[in-house]
Amino acid sequence: MIKLKYKELNINGRVIRYAKYRKNRNIKLSINNEGLIKVTCPHYVSERDIIDFVVSREEWIKESLIKIEKSTNQSSYRELTRLEKKYLYNKILTLVNKYEILMNTNVTHITIRNMKTLWGSCSFKTHRLHFSTKLFFTNDDFIEYVVVHEMAHIFVPNHSKDFYDIVKRYIPNYKV
């Protein structure tokens, strides 16, 4: 792997790190999880072209930094105690039992675990459900929606119209 030598530019109050690389054919802009903005470009691109490129992508940069900030805030949830995890598990188990009857299906296994980006997941083939510990910090209506959402994946593995028709059948105002 090639180690690039980055230089810095200050554009609209933001520090932009850039590196020129002879094998690059295009200017590329990226933002990492810490909000560090990087540009890689072909060796012949001028600093003026880099500045123009970054300024033209200002809206995308703002949106991306907002998303990163939100995801960072979500990941700042604390670890649950064993008792809190058990409480969440029992709350989810009660909802799963209720919707197993209503949906005429069965769930083979339920786990509660730390998940960075998901509220829950479902294994379509094995009917296993996994839920995020972050649900502990949300309200009961949201937990119920996540349970129904994941159980709907037992019938439809994607997020198609058919999938949302199933969700809507059990939670009519699911968009709220």
N, C-alpha and C positions, 0 to 999 in steps of 0.2 A: 504494500500500500504506500502511495506517495504522500509525503508530508508536505502540505501546502504552506507557504509563508504568507500569512495574512497581514494586510495593512489596514489602517482605519481611516474612515471618513466620517465627518459629522454632517448629517443631512437632516434638516428640520428638527434639530435637537436630539436626534437619535444617533448613536454610534453604530456605524455599519462596518463590518469587517469584510474585506474583499481580498480575493486571491486570483491571480491570472495563471492560467494553466494552458499550455500549448495544445493539448489534445481536446480541450473544450471547443465545441462548435457554436454554442449558444451561451447567453448570459442566464445564469440560474440564481434564483433567490430562495433562501430557506430561513426558517426560524426554528430554533430548537426549543425544548421544553422549558428552558430558563429564560426564553425571550431574546436570545442572542441572534441578531440578524446577520446573515452571511450571504455574500454574493461571490460566485465563481464565474469566470468569464475567459474567453480566448485571450491570448497574450497581446493582441493588437488593439483591444478595446481601451479607449481613453478613460480617464477619471470623469470627464464631463459626460461621457456616454453612460457610465455607471450611475452617476448622480441622476441623470434624466430617467434612466430605467427605474431606479428606486422610487423617484418622485411619481412616476406613472403608476406605480403599484402601491401607492400610499394607502388607498382604501383597503386593499387586501391585507396589508401589514397591520392596520388598525384592527380589522376583524380577527385576524389570527392572534394578535396579542390579547384581545378580549377573551377568545376561546381558551388560550393558555392560562390566563388568569382564573377563569372559571374552573378549569380542570384542576388547577393548583389548589383552589379553595375546596373543591370536592375531596381531594386527596388528603386534606388536613383533618378529616374526621379522626377521632382518637380510636384506639383499639378498644374493643368491647371486653368487659369482664366476662368470666364464664357464666355468671348469673344473667347478665344482659343478653348474651348469646342464646342461652337457653330460653329466656323470655321471648326473644324474637323468633326462635325456632318454633316454639309452641303456638305463637300467634300465626305464623305462616302455615303450620301443620293444620290448624283449625280451618283456615281458609281453603287449603288444598283438599281437605276432607269434604268440605261443603261443595266445592266445585267439581270434585270427582263424581259426586252423585248427580249434580245438575248437568254436567257435560258427558256423563256416561262413559267415563274413561278411568284409567288408573295410573298413578304415579308410582314408580318403583323405588325411588330414593330421593331424599331431600338433603341438601347440604347448605350450610351457611358459611361463607368464607369472605376474606378480603378480596374485593375486586376493584381494580383501579378505574376502569372505564364503563363497566356494565352494572345495571341494577339486578340483573338476573340472566340466566341462560337455561336452555332446554336441550337435552339430547333427544332428537326426533326419534331415533331408533330404539333407545332403551328406556325412554320416558323418565329420565333422571332430571331433576330440577336443581339448579344452583342459584342461591340468592346472596346478594352483597350484604355485608354487615352494616353498610351505610343506611340500609332501610330502617334500622333502629332509630335513626334521627329524623325520619319522615313521619307523615301522618298516616292513620289507618286506611284512609281512602286510597292513598297512593300505593300502599303495600298491597291492598286488594287488587288494584289495577295491575301491578307487576305480576302477581300470582296468576291472574286470568290471562295476561299477555303471554306469560311463559307456558301456561297450560294449553293455550290456543296453538302453540307451536307443535303440540303433539299431533294435531290434525293437519296443519299447514306449516312447512318448515321455513317459509319466507314471509315477507311483509307485503303480500299482495292484497288485492281487494278482498279476496276470499278470506284471508287471515283476519282482516279488520272487520269483516262481516261477523265472524265468530266472536271477536272481542265485543263488538257492539251489541250482540245478542245478550250478553251477560252484564255489560256495563255500557248502557246507552249513551251516557255523556262522557265516554272515555277520553275525548279530546280535551276536556277541561282538566 
